[in-house]
Amino acid sequence: MGPLEGVKVVEVAGIGPGPFTAMMLSDMGADVIRVDRAANALGGDPSAPPADVSNRGRRSVALDLKSPEGVEVLLRLVESADALIEGFRPGVAERLGFGPDECLGRNPRLVYGRMTGWGQDGPYAPTAGHDINYIALAGVLAHLGRSDEPPTPPINLVGDFGGGGMLLAFGVVCGLLEAQRSGRGQVVDAAMVDGAALLMTMMWGLKAMGIWSEERGTNMLDTGAHFYDTYQCSDGHYVSIGSIEGQFYAELLRLTGLEEDYRARGEELPHQMDRARWPELRERLAALFATRTREEWCALMEGTDVCFAPVLTMGEALDHPHIRERGTYTEVAGVPQPSPAPRFSRTPGAIQRPPSHAGQHTDEVLAEWLGVDADQVADWRRGGAVAG
């Protein structure tokens, strides 16, 4: 199993970044129990798992967390856990009876991971929001897109997953390492607004050095530069170019014929870093890339140091030779999906199981984690505390 084998985590079911955190921990070997709502335990054929791959790897217990008895079952699970993760608005877990005080009171070594958009405090903390709002307030969204277009949301990768789920996974693992030394747990406040800001660290450094403009689409890495952009080919597909360094730019000039194009017109090729000429150079490059298909550019540029790759869709990526050889994607229960990452030489991660139906493992987990018998589970089920 993976490097987190032996770690036990309780995940209070949510959407977006919380499940992504739990998936990452499970992929690395942790035993993650997903606590679903009892009302969602509608049965389901285990041989036909749900398609939501972000829920892979975990067993599911269904509890009614609006009932005192259901909350008590959750707290008993917490007593056996190393970590808990939840994604409610600030104060909701406390009102339901399983906030940090209650959980750490049951298990002082517990790492209590909290995932929110705005954080546990601040003027926006109690309000609703989504990825687009968190990255907007963090000073990220304003810098995504071209200079002549509105800001472009990057799906929900920056807030929900990069600045949210990954940040919480990192925080939980850090908390677990510290708890091994101190014997004490703590609360991890992972906020998407904080994580999105953190992802902009390099740009803040560049801004301090005077080499990053707040004007969108005018910088080297934000579509301002002709040598760091995407270009449409004659067949309508796109390629990506990242020829920043001088030796890579020289390869770009050679293989596209850009320098030759200028020479044929009796013009001198502008210097790579002459920002005033970037729009002109992009226009010339775009015309050159439009003369060949994507496949033809791949044949010419793959294996060189241009810093080149075709722009592939999800489906196309599955069939690319590099992706196939690396095993970057895999298939579980007939559903293609990303493989666990990063990779470990001695304790590799693995997808433990396909996604579970809500409550699919209620009896199994309560017997294993709590040591209760079938009669006790049946009593809880009759009272509505558990389902599945």
Residue, then its C-alpha position, 0 to 999 in steps of 0.5 A: m500500500g501507499p505511504l499513508e497506510g495505517v492512517k484512518v480518516v473520517e470524511v464528512a461528505g461534501i462536494g468539490p475540494g473536500p472529496f478531492t482531499a479525501m481521494m488524494l489521501s485514499d490514493m496514498g493508502a489511508d483508510v478513508i471512511r466517507v460519512d454520507r447523509a442517511a437520506n442519500a442511502l438509496g441502495g445501489d448495485p455494488s457491481a455498478p459503482p457511481a461514476d463520480v471518480s472523485n469519490r473513489g477509494r473510500r467506503s461509505v457509512a450513511l448517518d443522520l447527522k441531524s439526530p443526536e444518535g447519528v452524531e454520537v456514531l460519528l464521534r465514536l468513529v472519530e475516537s478511532a481516527d487520525a483525521l477528520i475533514e469537513g467542508f461546511r460553512p463556519g459554525v455548522a459542524e459546531r451546531l450539529g455537535f461535531g465541531p473541533d471541541e467535541c471531536l478533539g475532546r473525544n480524540p486529543r490527537l485528531v487532526y481536524g481539517r476544515m475546507t471552506g471558500w472564505g475561511q473560518d473568519g473574516p467579513y465574507a466567512p458566513t456567505a456563500g461562494h464558488d471557485i470563481n468568487y474565491i479566486a476573484l477576491a484573492g487577486v488571481l482571476a483578474h490576471l487570467g485571460r487575454s488583454d482584449e478579453p474579460p478575465t477567463p475562469p480556469i474551470n474550477l481548478v485554481g480555487d476548488f482543487g489546487g488552492g483548496g483540495m490539495l491545500l487541505a491534503f497538505g495541511v492534514v498530512c502536516g498535522l499528522l506529522e506534527a501529531q506524531r511528535s507532540g501527541r496533540g491534534q489541531v485544526v487545519d483551516a484550509a480556505m480556497v481564497d488563501g490557497a489561490a493567493l498562495l498559488m500566485t506567489m511567484m507573480w508577487g515576486l515578479k511584481a516586486m521586481g518590476i517585471w510583472s504588470e497588473e495589466r492582464g495578458t501583457n506578461m510573459l506567462d499570461t499570453g502576452a509573449h508570442f513565445y509562450d502561447t497556443y496557436q491554431c493549426s490548419d486543421g483547427h487543432y492547437v499546439s502549445i509553445g513555451s520557448i522562454e530560454g534563448q536556446f529554446y527560442a532559437e529552435l522555435l525560430r528554426l523550426t517555424g521559419l520565423e526568422e526566415d520569414y522576416r528575412a524574406r520580407g527584407e526585415e530584421l527580426p525583432h529581439q525576443m524580449d522587445r515587448a513592443r513587438w510581441p503582438e507583431l511577432r505573434e501575428r507572424l507566428a500564428a500565420l506560420f502555424a496555420t500553414r500545417t496541421r497539428e499532426e505535421w507540427c508534432a512530426l516536426m517539433e516533438g523530440t526537440d527542445v522547442c518546449f512544445a506539446p499538442v493541445l489535447t482534449m481529455g479523450e485525446a490525452l488518453d491515447h497519447p504515447h507519453i501519457r500511455e507509457r507513464g500510466t498517467y490515466t487508468e481505468v476503474a470499473g470501466v471509467p477512465q480517470p487520472s492515476p494516483a500522483p505523485r509516485f513513490s518508489r517503494t510505497p506506491g499509491a493505488i486506487q483502493r476501490p471504485p466509488s461507493h454508493a451512499g451507505q454501502h459499507t455501513d455495517e462493515v465499517l461500524a463492526e470494524w471501526l467500532g466493534v459493534d455487533a449486528d444487533q446494535v447496528a440494527d437498533w441504530r438503523r431502526g432509530g434512523a441514526v444510520a442507513g444503508 
